[in-house]
Amino acid sequence: MKTLVFVLLVGASAVMSGQARASAELATSKNCMGCHALDKKVLGPAFRDVAAKYKGQKDAEAKMIASITKGSTGVWGPMAMPPNGVSATEAQVLAKWVLAR
């Protein structure tokens, strides 16, 4: 029984870290990392700053998805974020990933 629990925990951990890696790879492949970084401002805010700004907001994911797919302006200063060519599913994955930082 202990072995089964251990195997299940290891498997769940591998899946979760694979999802995190997949999201980082998605962010890189969609050129998010050209303007953002995890922990420092580049052209746009650090993903950790974005997560902190939206922490506790019930509609944070929807706001992030809208910013990713439609672009935004004036949220973080005068620099506009252009819309990204991502699918609805990709936008949701990216939003969840950024908000988890």
Steps between C-alpha positions, in 0.01 A plus 500: 500500500782742590666423168179578310459834679863586429463411131185710474666800667807476278281470192287800600813704568642414159179600326481830687862592432450397137208742476713780649776429252252481217363842597848653513570347162168634371585849630835480324355366175234774492767770554368603844857484628604766249327761717462323836712303745404304810658730755604827335349770281606487139273700265200371690464412867647191660256211510535496881388865510201418282404212728533725807286773345214261421530284814162442660298645212223261398516610137881501476516209257239655268686835508827327418344304214356822357837676525677209337255461211391861443799692631487780753610855557539716807492212749875514573583843361514647151645192327226307321493121495403378155256212458665161476419240238400225740203269518244535780647191665855636477388834644339320795812289561720811488268697729491221760877463480569872544251530786669207679833680516 
